[in-house]
Amino acid sequence: MRALLQRVKKASVSVDGRTMGHIGPGFVVLLGITHTDSEVEAKWLANKIADLRLFEDQMGKMNLSLFDVDGSVLVVSQFTLYGDARKGRRPSFTKAADPTHAEPLVTYFADRLRQRGLIVETGVFGAFMQVEIHNDGPVTLMLEK
């Protein structure tokens, strides 16, 4: 499971011009699922993201979590995180999980963040989405379990 995490001032996701989710300050999580992922990886990654201290305190140090800044999370499924472009000019996506495996794990991941007490918005699994991200910093991390 891979998550590209971006700290944002605000973000939104829309499908066919209709906003499906939007957040203020917090994280955008672009989430990729591979064939061997399970709820174990999803739970670990959700807990890791919930507790990450990537927001600045009064001293300018990244010392505050989402909970400390009343942040929220926008989760967007992103099978292209498992793209392999080492050969040729067109990436292979064979390492990305089939939608029947991936979709429930994306939902589980988002629900786990909600269970931790966070406000979570999501995109629409499998849809062609437009994601508007207002990076803060920018601060971007690639997390993998």
C-alpha positions in Angstrom: 0.0 0.0 0.0 1.3 3.4 -1.0 0.2 6.8 0.1 1.4 10.1 -1.4 0.6 12.5 1.4 0.5 16.3 0.8 0.0 18.9 3.5 -2.6 21.4 2.2 -4.3 24.7 3.0 -7.3 23.3 1.2 -8.2 20.7 -1.4 -11.2 19.4 -3.4 -12.1 16.6 -5.7 -14.7 16.7 -8.4 -16.3 14.4 -11.0 -18.0 15.9 -14.1 -17.8 19.4 -12.6 -19.5 18.3 -9.4 -17.6 18.6 -6.1 -17.5 15.3 -4.3 -15.3 16.3 -1.4 -13.5 19.3 -0.1 -11.3 20.1 3.0 -9.6 23.0 4.6 -6.2 22.6 6.2 -5.1 19.0 6.4 -3.7 16.2 4.2 -4.5 15.0 0.8 -3.8 11.3 0.6 -3.4 9.7 -2.9 -3.8 6.0 -2.0 -2.5 3.1 -4.1 -3.4 -0.5 -3.4 -1.4 -3.6 -4.6 -2.5 -7.2 -4.9 -1.1 -8.3 -1.5 -2.5 -5.5 0.6 -5.1 -6.2 3.3 -6.8 -4.4 6.2 -3.6 -4.9 8.2 -1.7 -2.5 5.9 -4.6 -0.1 5.6 -5.0 0.1 9.4 -1.3 0.7 9.9 -1.1 3.4 7.2 -4.2 5.2 8.5 -2.8 5.2 12.0 0.5 6.4 10.8 -1.0 9.3 8.8 -3.4 10.3 11.7 -0.5 10.7 14.1 2.1 12.3 11.8 3.4 15.6 13.1 3.7 17.7 9.9 2.2 21.0 11.0 4.4 23.7 12.4 4.2 24.8 16.1 4.8 28.3 17.4 8.6 27.7 17.0 8.2 26.8 13.3 9.0 23.1 13.9 6.9 20.3 12.4 5.6 19.2 15.7 1.7 19.2 15.4 -0.6 16.5 14.1 -4.0 16.7 12.4 -5.6 16.5 15.8 -3.6 19.5 17.0 -4.6 21.8 14.1 -8.2 20.5 13.6 -7.1 19.2 10.2 -9.0 16.9 7.9 -8.2 14.4 5.2 -9.1 14.1 1.5 -8.5 10.5 0.3 -8.3 9.8 -3.4 -7.7 6.4 -4.8 -4.7 6.4 -7.1 -3.8 3.2 -8.9 -1.1 5.0 -10.9 1.1 5.0 -7.7 1.8 1.4 -8.7 2.8 2.3 -12.3 6.1 1.0 -13.5 7.8 3.1 -16.2 11.2 1.5 -16.2 10.7 -0.1 -19.6 9.4 1.5 -22.7 7.4 4.7 -22.9 4.0 3.5 -21.5 3.8 2.6 -17.8 2.6 -0.9 -16.8 0.0 -1.0 -14.0 0.1 -4.7 -13.4 1.2 -4.2 -9.7 -2.0 -2.2 -9.0 -4.8 -4.2 -7.4 -7.9 -5.1 -9.2 -10.8 -2.7 -8.4 -12.7 -5.5 -6.6 -9.8 -5.9 -4.2 -8.8 -2.2 -4.0 -12.1 -0.4 -3.5 -13.0 -2.1 -0.2 -9.5 -1.3 1.2 -9.7 2.4 0.2 -13.1 2.5 2.0 -11.6 0.7 5.0 -8.6 3.1 5.1 -10.9 6.2 5.1 -13.2 4.6 7.7 -10.2 3.9 9.9 -9.3 7.6 9.8 -12.8 8.5 10.7 -12.7 6.0 13.6 -9.7 8.0 14.9 -11.9 11.1 15.0 -10.9 12.8 11.8 -13.1 14.4 9.2 -12.5 12.5 6.0 -13.7 13.3 2.5 -13.2 11.0 -0.5 -13.2 11.0 -4.2 -15.2 8.5 -6.3 -13.5 5.2 -6.8 -12.8 4.4 -10.4 -14.1 7.8 -11.7 -12.1 10.3 -13.7 -11.5 12.9 -11.1 -10.1 16.5 -11.0 -8.2 17.1 -7.8 -7.4 20.7 -6.7 -4.6 20.8 -4.2 -3.3 23.9 -2.5 0.0 22.7 -1.1 1.2 24.0 2.2 5.0 24.3 2.2 5.0 22.2 0.0 5.2 19.2 2.3 4.9 15.9 0.5 5.8 12.4 1.8 5.6 9.0 0.2 4.6 6.3 2.7 4.5 2.6 2.1 3.6 -0.4 4.1 
